[in-house]
Amino acid sequence: MRLFRLLSLCFRRTRGATSIEYALIASLIGIGVILGVAWVGQGGNGLYDRIDDDVADATTHVSN
């Protein structure tokens, strides 16, 4: 009976460690997603700025 209780305590501790590991993995994935979206968003801003400049240049050349 004593051995069974000792083994059950070991398994309980493992479950807690597994939960913590999953939480850490999920948080790292979340941070990666946030950084990826921010990086893509910055690239998108540059793209729209270039398009805006090209359209402004094209309308300037047409009106002159």
C-alpha positions as CSV (number, residue, x, y, z in Angstrom):
1,M,0.0,0.0,0.0
2,R,2.8,2.3,0.8
3,L,4.5,1.7,-2.5
4,F,1.3,2.5,-4.3
5,R,0.9,5.8,-2.5
6,L,4.5,6.7,-3.4
7,L,4.0,5.9,-7.1
8,S,0.8,7.9,-7.1
9,L,2.6,10.9,-5.7
10,C,5.2,10.7,-8.4
11,F,2.5,10.6,-11.1
12,R,0.7,13.6,-9.6
13,R,3.9,15.6,-9.8
14,T,4.4,14.6,-13.4
15,R,1.0,15.8,-14.4
16,G,1.7,19.2,-12.9
17,A,5.0,19.4,-14.8
18,T,3.3,18.4,-18.0
19,S,0.7,21.1,-17.6
20,I,3.4,23.7,-17.0
21,E,5.3,22.5,-20.1
22,Y,2.2,22.8,-22.2
23,A,1.6,26.2,-20.8
24,L,5.1,27.3,-21.7
25,I,4.8,25.8,-25.2
26,A,1.5,27.6,-25.7
27,S,2.9,30.9,-24.5
28,L,5.9,30.6,-26.8
29,I,3.6,29.9,-29.7
30,G,1.5,32.9,-28.8
31,I,4.5,35.1,-28.6
32,G,5.6,33.8,-32.0
33,V,2.2,34.5,-33.6
34,I,2.1,38.0,-32.2
35,L,5.6,38.8,-33.4
36,G,4.9,37.3,-36.8
37,V,1.7,39.4,-37.2
38,A,3.5,42.5,-36.1
39,W,6.3,41.8,-38.6
40,V,3.9,41.2,-41.5
41,G,2.0,44.3,-40.5
42,Q,5.1,46.4,-40.7
43,G,5.9,45.1,-44.2
44,G,2.3,45.8,-45.2
45,N,2.6,49.5,-44.1
46,G,5.7,49.8,-46.3
47,L,3.9,48.3,-49.3
48,Y,0.9,50.7,-48.9
49,D,3.3,53.7,-48.6
50,R,5.0,52.7,-51.8
51,I,1.7,52.3,-53.6
52,D,0.5,55.7,-52.3
53,D,3.7,57.3,-53.6
54,D,3.4,55.7,-57.0
55,V,-0.2,56.8,-57.3
56,A,0.7,60.3,-56.3
57,D,3.5,60.4,-58.8
58,A,1.3,59.1,-61.6
59,T,-1.4,61.7,-60.9
60,T,1.2,64.5,-60.8
61,H,2.6,63.4,-64.2
62,V,-0.9,63.2,-65.8
63,S,-2.0,66.6,-64.6
64,N,1.2,68.3,-65.9
